[in-house]
Amino acid sequence: MLADQEVCARTLSRYGFLVLPVVDDGHRLVGVITADDLIEVAEDEATEDMYRMVGIRGEERVFGPLLPSVVKRLPWLAVNMATLFVAITVVNAFESVIAGTV
């Protein structure tokens, strides 16, 4: 059985193991996976998930060149700026109502 990293982490957690054996097709021991290894993998996967949520793909670097990142995000930045101006217009239109209730 080929188990992915998440299955290994769940197995370690569920049964309280400190290490998991790694065996080949002939069921010979070829190594072990420690809890520390899986913690590192879990941190890497969580970081990758967070990057994906904010639009950073795997090949991009957080501290990489600024210009390519801006160019890739420019459409969304433009949409955000447009909604900002819509919000400003709405607030200005109802400024007297807002001032009366505050």
Backbone torsions as a table, in degrees:
resi	resn	phi	psi	omega
1	MET	NA	130.6	174.5
2	LEU	-95.8	116.7	-178.7
3	ALA	-105.8	136.0	177.4
4	ASP	-81.8	176.7	-173.2
5	GLN	-63.0	-38.7	-178.6
6	GLU	-66.8	-38.4	177.6
7	VAL	-64.2	-41.8	178.0
8	CYS	-61.8	-43.7	-179.9
9	ALA	-63.0	-42.5	178.4
10	ARG	-63.5	-40.0	179.7
11	THR	-64.3	-45.6	177.6
12	LEU	-59.2	-44.3	-177.6
13	SER	-68.6	-45.3	-175.4
14	ARG	-64.2	-42.7	-174.0
15	TYR	-102.0	-1.1	177.7
16	GLY	70.2	24.2	178.7
17	PHE	-72.0	151.6	174.0
18	LEU	-96.3	-27.0	177.6
19	VAL	-141.3	155.5	173.6
20	LEU	-120.8	137.9	178.2
21	PRO	-76.1	147.4	172.8
22	VAL	-114.8	121.0	-177.3
23	VAL	-121.9	155.7	177.4
24	ASP	-90.2	-172.7	-178.4
25	ASP	-62.3	-25.7	178.0
26	GLY	-89.3	12.3	-180.0
27	HIS	60.4	31.7	174.3
28	ARG	-96.3	139.1	-179.5
29	LEU	-67.2	124.9	178.4
30	VAL	-116.6	-7.8	178.9
31	GLY	168.6	-174.9	177.8
32	VAL	-136.4	155.7	173.5
33	ILE	-114.1	122.6	-179.3
34	THR	-92.4	163.8	177.4
35	ALA	-60.8	-37.4	178.5
36	ASP	-61.5	-39.2	177.4
37	ASP	-60.6	-44.4	-177.6
38	LEU	-71.8	-31.7	175.9
39	ILE	-63.9	-42.7	178.0
40	GLU	-62.4	-42.4	178.4
41	VAL	-63.9	-42.7	179.6
42	ALA	-62.6	-40.4	177.3
43	GLU	-63.5	-43.1	179.0
44	ASP	-62.8	-42.3	180.0
45	GLU	-68.2	-38.1	177.4
46	ALA	-64.6	-41.5	177.4
47	THR	-62.7	-43.7	178.5
48	GLU	-61.4	-41.6	177.8
49	ASP	-62.8	-42.5	178.8
50	MET	-63.9	-43.2	178.0
51	TYR	-61.0	-41.7	-179.8
52	ARG	-63.5	-37.8	-179.8
53	MET	-65.2	-30.6	-179.5
54	VAL	-99.1	7.5	172.6
55	GLY	91.2	16.8	177.6
56	ILE	-99.2	121.0	179.3
57	ARG	-85.6	168.4	-175.6
58	GLY	-58.1	-34.8	-177.0
59	GLU	-80.7	-11.4	178.7
60	GLU	-84.3	156.8	176.6
61	ARG	-114.4	142.2	179.0
62	VAL	-64.4	-41.3	-178.2
63	PHE	-104.6	30.3	-179.3
64	GLY	-81.2	-168.4	-179.6
65	PRO	-60.5	137.2	-174.8
66	LEU	-72.5	-45.1	-173.1
67	LEU	-58.6	-48.5	178.5
68	PRO	-61.2	-35.6	178.8
69	SER	-66.7	-41.7	179.7
70	VAL	-64.9	-43.5	-179.5
71	VAL	-61.8	-40.5	179.7
72	LYS	-68.3	-30.3	-176.6
73	ARG	-98.7	-2.3	-175.5
74	LEU	-55.0	-42.8	178.3
75	PRO	-58.7	-43.3	179.7
76	TRP	-70.8	-35.2	176.0
77	LEU	-62.6	-39.8	178.5
78	ALA	-65.0	-42.3	177.5
79	VAL	-62.1	-43.0	179.0
80	ASN	-63.7	-40.0	177.8
81	MET	-65.0	-40.5	178.9
82	ALA	-62.6	-44.1	178.7
83	THR	-67.6	-30.6	175.4
84	LEU	-62.1	-46.1	-179.8
85	PHE	-67.0	-34.8	174.7
86	VAL	-62.9	-44.6	179.2
87	ALA	-62.8	-41.0	178.3
88	ILE	-62.6	-42.2	179.6
89	THR	-62.9	-43.7	179.6
90	VAL	-64.3	-44.4	179.7
91	VAL	-63.4	-42.5	178.0
92	ASN	-64.0	-37.5	-179.8
93	ALA	-65.5	-32.8	-178.3
94	PHE	-108.3	24.1	-177.0
95	GLU	-60.9	-39.9	-179.2
96	SER	-67.7	-38.3	178.3
97	VAL	-66.3	-42.8	179.5
98	ILE	-64.2	-42.9	179.8
99	ALA	-64.6	-34.3	179.3
100	GLY	-70.5	-29.8	-178.9
101	THR	-90.7	-17.6	-179.0
102	VAL	-95.9	NA	NA
